[in-house]
Amino acid sequence: MTLTAEAIHTLVEIAVRFSPDGAPLAVRYDGGIWAVDPDGGAAHWFGRGSGRDGGDSAATDIEHLASVENWRVQARLNSDSALLTFHLQRSPGSPDWLLADITDAS
C-alpha cells in the first residue's frame, strides 16, 4: 500500500495527542487512532512552507511568511498494520493540526 501526497488534495484537519513533554503519541485519522512508533525517529521543525527545508520560496500567502510547525512521525493502526509516515502541520497561533501527507514508512 502506497499513499502519496497526491492522495491528499488539501490539508485535512486531524486530532493529535501529545505526551507531557510535547512529542506526538497518537494521530486520529480516517476513523482510527494511529499509535506513534517511539522508535520511529520523529522529526520536528519550523519552516515557512510545507517542505522539510522551509518550502515554497515563492509563497506570498501570509501563513507562509510565519513559521509553520511540522512533525514527521511514523505510526501504525495496530500491531499487524503497516507503519506509515504522517507529516503534520500547524499554522502559527492555531491549535489545529493538519495532515500534509502520508507515505509508506519503508
VENMO-V486401 format. One record per residue. N is the residue number from 0. SS is DSSP state (2 for helix, 1 for strand, 0 for the rest). OMEGA is omega in radians with two decimals (NA if undefined). NEAR is the number of other C-alpha atoms within 12 Angstrom. Layout:
n: (N/N)
ss: (SS/SS)
omega: (OMEGA/OMEGA)
near: (NEAR/NEAR)
This chain:
n: (0/1/2/3/4/5/6/7/8/9/10/11/12/13/14/15/16/17/18/19/20/21/22/23/24/25/26/27/28/29/30/31/32/33/34/35/36/37/38/39/40/41/42/43/44/45/46/47/48/49/50/51/52/53/54/55/56/57/58/59/60/61/62/63/64/65/66/67/68/69/70/71/72/73/74/75/76/77/78/79/80/81/82/83/84/85/86/87/88/89/90/91/92/93/94/95/96/97/98/99/100/101/102/103/104/105)
ss: (0/0/0/0/2/2/2/0/0/0/0/1/1/1/1/1/1/1/0/0/0/0/0/1/1/1/1/1/1/0/0/1/1/1/1/1/0/0/0/0/0/0/1/1/1/1/1/0/0/0/0/0/0/0/0/0/0/0/0/0/0/2/2/2/2/0/0/1/1/1/1/1/1/1/1/1/0/0/0/0/0/0/0/1/1/1/1/1/1/1/0/0/0/0/0/0/1/1/1/1/1/1/1/1/0/0)
omega: (3.12/3.04/-3.12/3.10/3.13/-3.14/3.12/-3.03/3.08/3.08/-3.09/3.10/-3.14/3.07/3.13/3.07/-3.09/3.03/3.10/3.13/3.01/3.12/3.12/3.09/-3.08/3.12/3.04/-3.07/3.03/3.08/-3.13/3.07/-3.09/-3.13/3.12/3.12/-3.11/3.11/-3.04/3.10/3.13/3.10/-3.13/3.13/3.07/-3.14/-3.10/-3.09/-3.07/-3.10/-3.13/-3.09/-3.10/2.87/-2.89/-3.11/3.14/-3.09/3.08/3.14/-3.10/3.14/-3.11/-3.14/3.10/-3.09/3.04/3.10/-3.11/2.95/2.98/-3.08/3.03/-3.08/3.08/-3.11/3.08/-3.04/-3.14/-3.07/3.11/3.06/3.13/3.10/3.13/3.02/-3.09/3.13/3.03/3.12/3.13/3.10/-3.12/3.05/-3.02/3.08/3.14/3.08/-3.14/3.05/3.07/3.07/3.01/3.13/-3.10/NA)
near: (12/16/20/18/21/13/15/18/13/12/22/24/23/27/25/32/21/17/12/8/8/13/22/34/27/28/36/27/26/14/10/17/19/30/30/33/27/18/13/21/17/24/22/22/24/26/26/29/30/34/25/22/16/21/20/18/15/12/15/12/13/14/21/25/21/21/24/33/33/34/36/34/38/33/37/30/23/16/12/8/15/21/28/30/34/42/38/39/40/34/29/21/12/14/14/20/30/31/35/35/33/34/26/21/25/13)
